[in-house]
Structures are given as structure tokens and as C-alpha cells.
């Protein structure tokens, strides 16, 4: 078990992609770039800026190239582009602004067909090819296993299957493997068990976790994952998010909520909570509604956070 009180972790900001992709109202390219600026100002150094997918399937991501063209030149920030196939990988690399390709493999055939139009094994092969393309272009590639903790169509997912997928993706050259609770059905005991198991199989390759807060267990799952050895956490400013192809999927764990919990527990995140709260309030104005993240709507504690 990791000693959370003396450790630090890395966080990946996913609000510009996962946070916005399921929103019905179009968000302007300019606002997406302001959101990225907010994340950088708060200390984010790995940001999933967009996805290169068919705009008919995910209209919110139709401006992927325009977002990349407007990214600030920062040598200290890694810009991640999510891609599902070779066409997406080619588009991402052609921008010249994406530092890392994020590939996705899905644990079940039914969800893989809904998400990517291929079998689960086909998604592993596609993700492996994407990682190879990144490496050939002098970039890095990482992979996320969608529905690691449960599938919206097939229900429970075999831990043997998830571990085997992680090993295969690691062998393809991924720099890390992410375990995603796509529909927010994970519980802390399951998380601790699977993260520890996959971590042991991949060591020393890091395990990243991606939790949706659909049923209110997101923060508990983050805590369990870090205790079991995960070192990287995806989160979204304001707690926005969801998957267009996963019925019932709701928002991601909120970046500011995760930061508050971990920093209070002595785990360094490298992020500025007051700036994240300001970003939440700004984004709520863009979305014209209160966002799910909770810390931004409570009194500051301790008060030094606002000074």
C-alpha cells in the first residue's frame, strides 16, 4: 500500500475532452482554449485537450484541429489527444501540437462495438497500432481500458480480462495503462483489488485511474486506487463528463474535489485549489448552470486558500 500521507501524485486534466464531449450545447473553440488556459494556470501539466473522432458521432469535438492550433506554446505541458483509430491518430499527429496519443481499448465486445465499431480484441489491436504510430512519430502513447469495472451492456467484467488487456497494451509500448470506470459502478474494494492486481502485472509501468461519479463513489474510489498503488488520476474541472456511447454515464470526479481531499490528507497534487475553484465558477457561467463539483460551492477551508 502507498503511504498517501507522504506521497505525491500526477493528475491529468480531462475537462476539455471528456468533460465537454457529452454536452448537447456547442461550446466554442475560444471557450475550450480559455478552459485549457485555466487548467494550466492552476498547475495542470498533462491535459487531454480534445479527441480526434468522427464529428458526426461526437459533434462537440468537431473543432479538434482548431483547438490544437490555438494551444499555447508550453514546453512544460503535455497535450494529449484521444484517438480511436488510425485515422484519428493521423489527424492528431498532423496538427504538430499533440504530444501524446491516448488510445482506448474496451473490455467487452458489446461496448466496444457501440464505442468503436469493433470487438474488444479489435480495440486492443487498434490501440496497439495507435501506440506504434505515436512512437514512430517521436511521441508517446498511453492506453485506457474502458469499462474496466463494469459494462453498461454486459454487466460485470472479468478481472482476468482486464489484466490480460493491460499486459497486452503494455507490451505494445504504452507508457501507462489507465483503468476507467466508464459508467461509475466501481466500489473501493473492487478498485483496490483490480489496481493492485494490474499494478503487479505491469510493474514498473504506472497505473492511471479514471473514475466517473455517477453513483457518488468517485472520491472513495480515487482514495482506494492510490492506496493500492495507482500514481496518476484523471479528473475534470467542475466534475463535467460522460460518454455518448455508454447509457447512464455521468460526470467525472471533480478536479477541485480530488485536490481538496488529497492535499488535506498530505498528498501533493501540484495544483492550486483556489485557481481550480475560479475555473469552476468561470465554466459554470459558460455552461449556464451549476456544475457537479462540490468544493467550489462551499466555504473555503482553511481560509488561507482564498488569501
PLY file of the C-alpha trace (Angstrom):
ply
format ascii 1.0
element vertex 307
property float x
property float y
property float z
element edge 306
property int vertex1
property int vertex2
end_header
0.00 0.00 0.00
1.22 3.50 -0.82
1.71 5.89 2.11
-0.69 8.61 1.00
0.48 10.98 3.71
3.99 11.28 2.29
3.38 10.74 -1.42
2.65 12.89 -4.42
0.61 12.00 -7.45
0.19 13.20 -11.01
-3.16 14.45 -12.24
-4.42 14.57 -15.81
-6.99 17.25 -16.59
-9.66 15.82 -18.91
-12.31 18.56 -18.87
-11.62 19.91 -22.40
-12.33 16.45 -23.85
-14.21 14.09 -21.54
-15.75 16.97 -19.64
-17.32 18.52 -22.71
-17.85 15.67 -25.18
-21.32 14.72 -23.92
-22.67 18.27 -23.74
-25.53 19.00 -26.14
-24.97 22.75 -26.45
-21.98 23.60 -28.63
-19.02 25.04 -26.73
-16.95 27.47 -28.77
-13.34 26.78 -29.63
-12.43 30.03 -27.87
-14.05 28.87 -24.63
-12.31 25.49 -24.86
-8.99 27.30 -25.13
-9.84 29.51 -22.14
-10.64 26.34 -20.18
-7.22 24.95 -21.08
-5.63 28.23 -20.00
-7.42 27.94 -16.65
-6.11 24.41 -16.21
-2.54 25.47 -16.97
-2.80 28.43 -14.59
-3.94 26.03 -11.86
-0.83 23.91 -12.41
-2.04 21.21 -14.80
0.85 19.83 -16.80
-0.93 16.98 -18.59
-4.16 17.93 -20.32
-6.43 15.90 -22.57
-7.26 18.74 -24.93
-9.56 17.09 -27.48
-10.42 13.89 -29.30
-9.98 13.12 -32.97
-13.19 11.26 -33.66
-15.87 11.36 -36.32
-17.65 14.70 -35.78
-20.96 13.09 -36.72
-20.58 10.76 -33.75
-19.28 13.38 -31.30
-20.18 16.85 -32.63
-18.63 18.62 -29.63
-15.17 17.50 -30.80
-15.57 18.66 -34.41
-13.08 21.51 -33.83
-10.17 19.30 -32.74
-7.72 20.80 -35.21
-8.80 24.35 -34.37
-8.31 23.70 -30.65
-4.82 22.37 -31.33
-3.97 25.38 -33.47
-4.82 27.67 -30.56
-2.92 25.84 -27.84
-0.33 27.95 -26.02
3.26 27.01 -26.70
4.36 25.38 -23.45
7.34 23.07 -23.21
6.27 22.14 -19.68
2.78 20.94 -20.65
1.92 17.63 -22.31
-1.07 17.92 -24.63
-2.96 14.65 -25.05
-5.24 13.82 -27.96
-7.68 10.94 -27.59
-7.88 8.78 -30.72
-9.91 5.66 -31.51
-8.37 4.54 -34.78
-5.56 5.13 -37.23
-7.42 7.94 -38.96
-7.69 9.77 -35.65
-4.03 9.13 -34.88
-3.00 10.55 -38.26
-5.13 13.65 -37.70
-3.71 14.21 -34.23
-0.11 13.86 -35.33
-0.70 16.11 -38.35
-1.53 19.04 -36.07
2.04 19.10 -34.79
0.70 20.13 -31.37
-0.24 16.82 -29.75
2.50 15.39 -27.54
0.81 12.15 -26.57
-1.81 9.93 -28.15
-4.40 8.42 -25.85
-5.74 5.13 -27.15
-8.78 3.28 -25.84
-9.47 -0.44 -25.63
-12.79 -1.68 -24.28
-13.29 -4.68 -22.01
-16.42 -6.13 -23.64
-17.49 -6.81 -27.20
-20.89 -5.11 -26.89
-19.49 -1.84 -25.57
-16.54 -1.97 -27.96
-18.97 -2.24 -30.88
-21.02 0.71 -29.57
-17.94 2.81 -28.80
-15.63 1.97 -31.69
-17.41 -0.37 -34.06
-15.15 -3.34 -33.34
-14.72 -6.21 -30.94
-12.85 -5.96 -27.67
-9.89 -7.77 -29.22
-10.11 -5.46 -32.20
-9.90 -2.47 -29.88
-6.68 -3.86 -28.38
-5.20 -4.25 -31.84
-6.28 -0.72 -32.83
-4.86 0.75 -29.62
-1.58 -1.10 -30.17
-1.32 0.36 -33.68
-2.02 3.85 -32.34
0.76 3.49 -29.77
3.11 2.34 -32.52
2.20 5.38 -34.63
2.92 7.70 -31.72
6.30 6.11 -31.11
7.19 6.25 -34.82
6.42 9.98 -34.80
8.63 10.58 -31.77
5.66 10.98 -29.43
4.35 8.85 -26.59
1.24 6.73 -26.40
-0.88 5.67 -23.45
-3.89 3.40 -23.28
-7.09 3.35 -21.26
-9.20 0.25 -20.73
-12.80 1.39 -20.93
-15.42 -0.24 -18.69
-12.72 -1.81 -16.52
-15.09 -2.11 -13.56
-18.38 -2.81 -15.31
-20.06 -2.61 -18.72
-23.30 -0.75 -19.47
-24.41 -3.64 -21.70
-22.85 -6.83 -20.32
-22.67 -6.02 -16.62
-19.79 -7.45 -14.59
-16.37 -7.57 -16.24
-13.80 -10.28 -15.59
-10.73 -9.08 -13.73
-8.75 -11.69 -15.67
-9.83 -9.98 -18.88
-8.79 -6.52 -17.69
-5.40 -7.76 -16.51
-4.77 -9.57 -19.81
-5.68 -6.43 -21.75
-3.36 -4.31 -19.63
-0.47 -6.69 -20.21
-1.10 -6.71 -23.98
-1.25 -2.91 -24.17
1.90 -2.57 -22.09
3.66 -4.94 -24.47
2.63 -2.63 -27.32
4.69 0.17 -25.76
2.16 2.20 -23.79
3.83 4.46 -21.23
0.97 3.84 -18.77
-2.27 1.93 -18.56
-5.47 3.59 -17.40
-8.35 1.75 -15.76
-11.61 3.56 -16.47
-14.85 3.24 -14.55
-16.78 4.49 -17.56
-20.26 4.25 -16.03
-19.42 4.83 -12.36
-20.20 1.39 -10.93
-16.89 0.70 -9.15
-16.64 0.36 -5.41
-13.49 0.91 -3.30
-12.91 -2.78 -2.57
-13.10 -3.69 -6.28
-10.88 -0.75 -7.16
-8.21 -1.66 -4.62
-8.18 -5.27 -5.76
-8.02 -4.58 -9.51
-5.49 -1.73 -9.28
-3.19 -3.84 -7.12
-3.53 -6.80 -9.48
-2.89 -4.81 -12.66
-0.09 -2.85 -10.99
1.68 -6.07 -10.02
1.35 -7.40 -13.56
2.70 -4.19 -15.13
5.38 -3.08 -12.66
7.18 -0.76 -13.02
4.75 0.70 -15.59
2.37 3.13 -13.84
-1.36 2.64 -13.45
-3.67 5.61 -14.09
-7.29 5.68 -12.93
-10.33 7.37 -14.42
-13.50 7.50 -12.34
-16.97 8.78 -13.05
-19.03 9.89 -10.08
-22.33 8.50 -11.38
-23.27 6.89 -8.06
-21.32 9.12 -5.68
-18.39 6.75 -5.15
-15.80 8.60 -7.22
-13.71 10.13 -4.42
-13.74 6.93 -2.38
-12.53 5.08 -5.46
-9.71 7.57 -6.01
-8.58 7.05 -2.42
-8.73 3.27 -2.76
-6.83 3.35 -6.06
-3.97 5.41 -4.68
-3.75 3.19 -1.64
-3.41 0.21 -3.98
-0.57 1.79 -5.93
-2.07 3.93 -8.71
0.01 7.07 -9.22
-1.96 9.04 -11.84
-5.54 10.30 -11.62
-7.77 11.70 -14.35
-10.19 14.42 -13.25
-12.36 17.12 -14.78
-12.80 20.72 -13.65
-16.31 21.08 -12.27
-16.98 17.36 -12.47
-18.35 17.53 -16.00
-18.22 14.50 -18.26
-19.87 11.43 -19.72
-19.65 9.05 -22.65
-22.03 9.40 -25.61
-21.93 5.62 -26.15
-22.42 4.47 -22.54
-26.02 4.75 -21.30
-26.20 6.32 -17.86
-22.63 7.63 -17.79
-22.37 10.82 -15.73
-19.64 13.28 -14.81
-16.02 12.62 -13.92
-14.63 13.13 -10.46
-14.17 16.86 -10.00
-10.57 18.06 -10.14
-11.09 20.53 -7.32
-12.79 17.91 -5.12
-9.95 15.42 -5.64
-7.35 18.10 -4.95
-9.08 19.22 -1.75
-9.30 15.66 -0.46
-5.74 14.67 -1.28
-3.98 17.88 -0.28
-5.82 17.85 3.06
-4.57 14.27 3.53
-0.98 15.28 2.80
-0.74 14.07 -0.79
0.74 16.66 -3.15
-1.04 17.17 -6.47
0.85 20.18 -7.81
-2.43 22.01 -8.37
-3.73 25.31 -6.97
-7.16 24.77 -5.44
-8.16 28.44 -5.46
-7.47 28.65 -9.19
-9.43 25.44 -9.80
-12.39 26.89 -7.93
-12.18 30.03 -10.05
-12.12 27.82 -13.15
-15.22 26.01 -11.91
-17.07 29.30 -11.49
-16.00 30.51 -14.93
-17.04 27.24 -16.58
-20.40 27.30 -14.80
-21.00 30.64 -16.50
-20.18 29.16 -19.90
-22.46 26.19 -19.28
-25.14 28.41 -17.69
-25.66 26.04 -14.77
-24.12 24.96 -11.51
-21.53 22.24 -12.02
-21.47 18.95 -10.07
-18.17 19.55 -8.24
-18.86 20.26 -4.56
-15.83 22.10 -3.16
-16.41 25.15 -5.35
-19.78 25.68 -3.68
-18.64 25.50 -0.06
-16.84 27.98 2.22
-13.06 27.89 1.83
-11.25 25.78 4.40
-8.76 26.69 5.65
-9.34 30.35 4.90
-5.78 30.78 3.64
-7.00 29.22 0.38
-8.69 32.49 -0.52
-5.92 34.83 0.61
0 1
1 2
2 3
3 4
4 5
5 6
6 7
7 8
8 9
9 10
10 11
11 12
12 13
13 14
14 15
15 16
16 17
17 18
18 19
19 20
20 21
21 22
22 23
23 24
24 25
25 26
26 27
27 28
28 29
29 30
30 31
31 32
32 33
33 34
34 35
35 36
36 37
37 38
38 39
39 40
40 41
41 42
42 43
43 44
44 45
45 46
46 47
47 48
48 49
49 50
50 51
51 52
52 53
53 54
54 55
55 56
56 57
57 58
58 59
59 60
60 61
61 62
62 63
63 64
64 65
65 66
66 67
67 68
68 69
69 70
70 71
71 72
72 73
73 74
74 75
75 76
76 77
77 78
78 79
79 80
80 81
81 82
82 83
83 84
84 85
85 86
86 87
87 88
88 89
89 90
90 91
91 92
92 93
93 94
94 95
95 96
96 97
97 98
98 99
99 100
100 101
101 102
102 103
103 104
104 105
105 106
106 107
107 108
108 109
109 110
110 111
111 112
112 113
113 114
114 115
115 116
116 117
117 118
118 119
119 120
120 121
121 122
122 123
123 124
124 125
125 126
126 127
127 128
128 129
129 130
130 131
131 132
132 133
133 134
134 135
135 136
136 137
137 138
138 139
139 140
140 141
141 142
142 143
143 144
144 145
145 146
146 147
147 148
148 149
149 150
150 151
151 152
152 153
153 154
154 155
155 156
156 157
157 158
158 159
159 160
160 161
161 162
162 163
163 164
164 165
165 166
166 167
167 168
168 169
169 170
170 171
171 172
172 173
173 174
174 175
175 176
176 177
177 178
178 179
179 180
180 181
181 182
182 183
183 184
184 185
185 186
186 187
187 188
188 189
189 190
190 191
191 192
192 193
193 194
194 195
195 196
196 197
197 198
198 199
199 200
200 201
201 202
202 203
203 204
204 205
205 206
206 207
207 208
208 209
209 210
210 211
211 212
212 213
213 214
214 215
215 216
216 217
217 218
218 219
219 220
220 221
221 222
222 223
223 224
224 225
225 226
226 227
227 228
228 229
229 230
230 231
231 232
232 233
233 234
234 235
235 236
236 237
237 238
238 239
239 240
240 241
241 242
242 243
243 244
244 245
245 246
246 247
247 248
248 249
249 250
250 251
251 252
252 253
253 254
254 255
255 256
256 257
257 258
258 259
259 260
260 261
261 262
262 263
263 264
264 265
265 266
266 267
267 268
268 269
269 270
270 271
271 272
272 273
273 274
274 275
275 276
276 277
277 278
278 279
279 280
280 281
281 282
282 283
283 284
284 285
285 286
286 287
287 288
288 289
289 290
290 291
291 292
292 293
293 294
294 295
295 296
296 297
297 298
298 299
299 300
300 301
301 302
302 303
303 304
304 305
305 306
